[in-house]
């Protein structure tokens, strides 16, 4: 189980309740409202693993594409 506060504090960005955290060359995304829903992405948006359904995953990928510029250092 995730500590929601820690995940939110470590996130580079939070968009509509999804915490996006950089982890080496991958991006971890956690639904803060439903922590059982998560996805692991490559920097290019390729999905490596997920527990999200297709609709939620499409929404998260759109958030990532539109906001990844804010994660760059």
MMTF fields as JSON, N, C-alpha, C and O atoms, coordinates in Angstrom:
{
  "mmtfVersion": "1.0.0",
  "mmtfProducer": "UNKNOWN",
  "numBonds": 291,
  "numAtoms": 292,
  "numGroups": 73,
  "numChains": 1,
  "numModels": 1,
  "chainsPerModel": [1],
  "groupsPerChain": [73],
  "chainIdList": ["A"],
  "bondAtomList": [4, 2, 8, 6, 12, 10, 16, 14, 20, 18, 24, 22, 28, 26, 32, 30, 36, 34, 40, 38, 44, 42, 48, 46, 52, 50, 56, 54, 60, 58, 64, 62, 68, 66, 72, 70, 76, 74, 80, 78, 84, 82, 88, 86, 92, 90, 96, 94, 100, 98, 104, 102, 108, 106, 112, 110, 116, 114, 120, 118, 124, 122, 128, 126, 132, 130, 136, 134, 140, 138, 144, 142, 148, 146, 152, 150, 156, 154, 160, 158, 164, 162, 168, 166, 172, 170, 176, 174, 180, 178, 184, 182, 188, 186, 192, 190, 196, 194, 200, 198, 204, 202, 208, 206, 212, 210, 216, 214, 220, 218, 224, 222, 228, 226, 232, 230, 236, 234, 240, 238, 244, 242, 248, 246, 252, 250, 256, 254, 260, 258, 264, 262, 268, 266, 272, 270, 276, 274, 280, 278, 284, 282, 288, 286],
  "bondOrderList": [1, 1, 1, 1, 1, 1, 1, 1, 1, 1, 1, 1, 1, 1, 1, 1, 1, 1, 1, 1, 1, 1, 1, 1, 1, 1, 1, 1, 1, 1, 1, 1, 1, 1, 1, 1, 1, 1, 1, 1, 1, 1, 1, 1, 1, 1, 1, 1, 1, 1, 1, 1, 1, 1, 1, 1, 1, 1, 1, 1, 1, 1, 1, 1, 1, 1, 1, 1, 1, 1, 1, 1],
  "groupList": [{"groupName": "UNK", "atomNameList": ["N", "CA", "C", "O"], "elementList": ["N", "C", "C", "O"], "formalChargeList": [0, 0, 0, 0], "bondAtomList": [1, 0, 2, 1, 3, 2], "bondOrderList": [1, 1, 2], "singleLetterCode": "X", "chemCompType": "L-PEPTIDE LINKING"}],
  "groupTypeList": [0, 0, 0, 0, 0, 0, 0, 0, 0, 0, 0, 0, 0, 0, 0, 0, 0, 0, 0, 0, 0, 0, 0, 0, 0, 0, 0, 0, 0, 0, 0, 0, 0, 0, 0, 0, 0, 0, 0, 0, 0, 0, 0, 0, 0, 0, 0, 0, 0, 0, 0, 0, 0, 0, 0, 0, 0, 0, 0, 0, 0, 0, 0, 0, 0, 0, 0, 0, 0, 0, 0, 0, 0],
  "groupIdList": [1, 2, 3, 4, 5, 6, 7, 8, 9, 10, 11, 12, 13, 14, 15, 16, 17, 18, 19, 20, 21, 22, 23, 24, 25, 26, 27, 28, 29, 30, 31, 32, 33, 34, 35, 36, 37, 38, 39, 40, 41, 42, 43, 44, 45, 46, 47, 48, 49, 50, 51, 52, 53, 54, 55, 56, 57, 58, 59, 60, 61, 62, 63, 64, 65, 66, 67, 68, 69, 70, 71, 72, 73],
  "secStructList": [7, 7, 7, 2, 2, 2, 2, 2, 2, 2, 7, 1, 3, 3, 3, 6, 6, 3, 3, 3, 3, 3, 3, 6, 6, 3, 3, 3, 3, 3, 3, 6, 6, 1, 6, 6, 7, 3, 3, 3, 3, 3, 6, 6, 1, 7, 3, 3, 3, 3, 7, 1, 7, 2, 2, 2, 2, 2, 2, 2, 2, 2, 2, 2, 2, 2, 2, 4, 4, 4, 4, 7, 7],
  "xCoordList": [0.84, 0.0, 0.873, 1.963, 0.4, 1.133, 0.786, -0.347, 1.779, 1.515, 1.211, 2.124, -0.032, -0.49, 0.235, 0.608, 0.433, 1.1, 2.529, 2.977, 3.253, 4.633, 4.687, 5.529, 3.804, 3.772, 3.486, 4.15, 2.522, 2.169, 3.323, 3.577, 4.016, 5.15, 6.308, 7.001, 6.532, 7.652, 7.33, 8.236, 6.067, 5.653, 6.184, 6.186, 6.634, 7.045, 5.826, 5.854, 4.756, 3.502, 2.332, 2.434, 1.232, -0.028, -1.073, -1.279, -1.723, -2.721, -4.021, -4.089, -5.053, -6.38, -6.362, -7.082, -5.555, -5.514, -4.539, -4.495, -3.757, -2.741, -1.357, -1.005, -0.581, 0.766, 1.759, 1.806, 2.548, 3.556, 4.929, 5.335, 5.638, 6.937, 7.984, 7.803, 9.096, 10.194, 11.008, 11.319, 11.355, 12.135, 13.16, 12.855, 14.389, 15.461, 14.951, 14.773, 14.712, 14.22, 12.741, 12.212, 12.076, 10.649, 9.827, 10.35, 8.536, 7.58, 6.56, 5.94, 6.396, 5.379, 4.183, 4.329, 3.01, 1.78, 0.845, 0.556, 0.382, -0.527, -1.791, -1.728, -2.93, -4.208, -4.345, -4.549, -4.236, -4.266, -5.631, -5.737, -6.68, -8.028, -8.35, -9.305, -7.555, -7.744, -6.357, -5.994, -5.583, -4.178, -3.953, -2.806, -4.998, -4.831, -4.621, -4.254, -4.849, -4.709, -3.391, -3.211, -2.477, -1.155, -0.668, -1.174, 0.337, 0.948, 2.426, 2.809, 3.237, 4.661, 4.902, 4.599, 5.455, 5.689, 7.169, 7.924, 7.578, 8.891, 8.744, 7.628, 9.872, 9.836, 9.07, 8.464, 9.098, 8.421, 6.92, 6.235, 6.404, 4.982, 4.61, 3.438, 5.6, 5.318, 4.922, 5.588, 3.838, 3.345, 4.133, 4.198, 4.734, 5.483, 4.631, 4.732, 3.8, 2.913, 1.783, 1.967, 0.618, -0.51, -1.54, -1.657, -2.271, -3.438, -4.7, -5.753, -4.574, -5.695, -6.436, -5.859, -7.726, -8.459, -8.093, -7.444, -8.507, -8.105, -8.536, -7.782, -9.712, -10.217, -9.382, -8.95, -9.153, -8.356, -6.926, -6.332, -6.384, -5.03, -4.938, -3.966, -5.91, -5.92, -5.942, -5.26, -6.714, -6.794, -5.437, -4.968, -4.805, -3.501, -2.433, -1.601, -2.442, -1.464, -1.64, -0.658, -2.885, -3.136, -2.605, -1.972, -2.852, -2.303, -0.781, -0.175, -0.167, 1.293, 1.807, 2.72, 1.23, 1.685, 1.547, 2.42, 0.458, 0.21, 1.02, 1.184, 1.535, 2.197, 3.634, 4.262, 4.181, 5.528, 6.585, 7.638, 6.33, 7.289, 7.53, 8.591, 6.57, 6.717, 7.548, 7.938, 7.816, 8.626, 10.104, 10.952, 10.419, 11.796, 12.579, 12.064, 13.83, 14.668, 15.321, 16.062],
  "yCoordList": [-1.194, 0.0, 1.241, 1.245, 2.274, 3.518, 4.477, 4.508, 5.264, 6.388, 7.568, 8.131, 7.935, 8.93, 10.261, 10.905, 10.671, 11.945, 11.932, 12.913, 10.843, 10.742, 10.765, 11.449, 10.031, 9.993, 11.392, 11.845, 12.065, 13.412, 14.387, 15.237, 14.279, 15.166, 14.947, 15.901, 13.712, 13.388, 13.611, 13.629, 13.78, 13.914, 15.205, 16.262, 15.091, 16.292, 17.141, 18.365, 16.475, 17.175, 16.307, 15.084, 16.978, 16.3, 16.93, 18.144, 16.086, 16.558, 15.809, 14.591, 16.546, 15.965, 14.724, 13.761, 14.742, 13.632, 12.523, 11.5, 12.699, 11.712, 12.286, 13.365, 11.556, 11.979, 11.366, 10.147, 12.21, 11.794, 11.971, 13.088, 10.858, 10.878, 10.254, 9.15, 10.985, 10.482, 9.485, 9.721, 8.358, 7.311, 6.83, 5.975, 7.379, 7.139, 7.506, 8.69, 6.529, 6.861, 6.54, 6.594, 6.214, 5.878, 6.899, 7.672, 6.886, 7.748, 6.852, 5.993, 7.058, 6.331, 7.259, 8.417, 6.735, 7.518, 6.768, 5.587, 7.482, 6.888, 7.729, 8.955, 7.069, 7.731, 7.935, 6.974, 9.181, 9.475, 9.214, 9.031, 9.193, 8.92, 7.43, 7.014, 6.634, 5.184, 4.548, 4.183, 4.413, 3.98, 2.591, 2.217, 1.828, 0.537, 0.724, -0.22, 1.929, 2.244, 2.986, 4.108, 2.346, 2.925, 2.496, 1.546, 3.231, 2.885, 3.264, 4.251, 2.466, 2.732, 3.013, 2.185, 4.198, 4.644, 4.865, 5.159, 4.722, 5.213, 6.7, 7.207, 7.407, 8.845, 9.171, 10.237, 8.249, 8.496, 8.173, 8.294, 7.766, 7.471, 6.023, 5.664, 5.172, 3.739, 3.137, 3.368, 2.368, 1.737, 0.461, -0.431, 0.382, -0.81, -1.748, -2.969, -1.174, -1.973, -1.062, 0.145, -1.659, -0.854, -1.715, -2.916, -1.083, -1.712, -0.911, -1.106, -0.005, 0.834, 0.192, -0.573, 0.515, 0.071, 0.978, 2.008, 0.593, 1.302, 2.77, 3.627, 3.061, 4.438, 5.315, 6.399, 4.854, 5.624, 5.785, 6.855, 4.738, 4.792, 5.838, 6.592, 5.898, 6.911, 8.318, 9.212, 8.515, 9.825, 10.197, 11.321, 9.257, 9.511, 9.778, 10.667, 9.031, 9.261, 10.651, 11.308, 11.094, 12.438, 13.48, 14.449, 13.299, 14.21, 14.244, 15.313, 13.083, 13.017, 13.777, 14.594, 13.514, 14.189, 15.706, 16.445, 16.164, 17.603, 18.293, 19.512, 17.534, 18.162, 17.723, 18.199, 16.827, 16.318, 17.411, 17.267, 18.501, 19.604, 20.199, 20.772, 20.072, 20.608, 19.69, 20.078, 18.477, 17.519, 17.626, 17.08, 18.32, 18.415, 19.312, 20.297, 18.942, 19.694, 20.875, 21.616],
  "zCoordList": [0.0, 0.0, 0.0, 0.572, -0.631, -0.77, 0.351, 0.829, 0.768, 1.644, 0.72, 0.115, 0.611, -0.348, -0.162, -1.142, 1.074, 1.343, 0.831, 0.237, 1.048, 0.563, -0.955, -1.538, -1.593, -3.056, -3.596, -4.529, -3.025, -3.481, -3.266, -4.119, -2.15, -1.857, -2.814, -3.168, -3.24, -4.126, -5.6, -6.432, -5.93, -7.329, -7.944, -7.313, -9.191, -9.921, -10.262, -10.14, -10.692, -10.97, -10.499, -10.403, -10.214, -9.919, -10.843, -10.834, -11.635, -12.585, -12.327, -12.491, -11.921, -11.713, -10.817, -11.081, -9.776, -8.835, -9.197, -8.513, -10.255, -10.645, -10.342, -10.819, -9.548, -9.189, -10.165, -10.328, -10.81, -11.778, -11.13, -10.809, -10.942, -10.27, -11.178, -11.692, -11.369, -12.193, -11.386, -10.219, -12.025, -11.383, -12.399, -13.23, -12.34, -13.297, -14.699, -14.985, -15.572, -16.922, -17.075, -18.186, -16.0, -16.048, -15.286, -14.483, -15.552, -14.863, -14.163, -14.79, -12.88, -12.118, -11.939, -11.548, -12.228, -12.095, -11.159, -11.351, -10.142, -9.166, -9.085, -8.986, -9.128, -8.912, -7.409, -6.667, -6.958, -5.522, -4.91, -3.697, -5.729, -5.238, -5.194, -4.538, -5.892, -5.932, -6.116, -7.234, -5.033, -5.121, -5.715, -5.958, -5.952, -6.619, -8.12, -8.818, -8.612, -10.029, -10.247, -9.773, -10.969, -11.22, -12.597, -13.194, -13.082, -14.363, -14.309, -13.68, -14.976, -15.13, -16.605, -17.464, -16.891, -18.263, -18.509, -17.582, -19.753, -20.172, -20.434, -20.547, -20.531, -20.821, -22.095, -22.206, -23.059, -24.341, -24.29, -25.306, -23.132, -22.978, -23.178, -23.07, -23.471, -23.638, -22.287, -21.278, -22.278, -21.055, -20.787, -21.633, -19.596, -19.196, -18.345, -18.463, -17.494, -16.636, -16.157, -15.998, -15.931, -15.453, -14.736, -14.983, -13.858, -13.237, -13.572, -12.965, -14.549, -14.973, -16.141, -16.914, -16.257, -17.437, -18.613, -18.432, -19.799, -21.015, -21.032, -21.492, -20.548, -20.565, -19.637, -20.03, -18.418, -17.468, -17.99, -17.859, -18.573, -19.114, -20.233, -20.28, -21.117, -22.18, -21.596, -22.098, -20.552, -19.895, -19.313, -19.492, -18.616, -17.985, -19.041, -18.861, -20.131, -21.197, -21.808, -22.152, -21.942, -22.447, -21.465, -21.884, -20.165, -19.155, -19.25, -19.175, -19.414, -19.488, -20.714, -20.598, -21.874, -23.096, -22.99, -23.444, -22.397, -22.304, -21.217, -21.256, -20.24, -19.09, -18.853, -17.907, -19.681, -19.419, -19.462, -18.84, -20.183, -20.228, -18.837, -18.588, -17.944, -16.587, -15.691, -14.59, -16.165, -15.405, -15.764, -15.059, -16.851, -17.295, -16.347, -15.817, -16.152, -15.217, -15.883, -15.237]
}
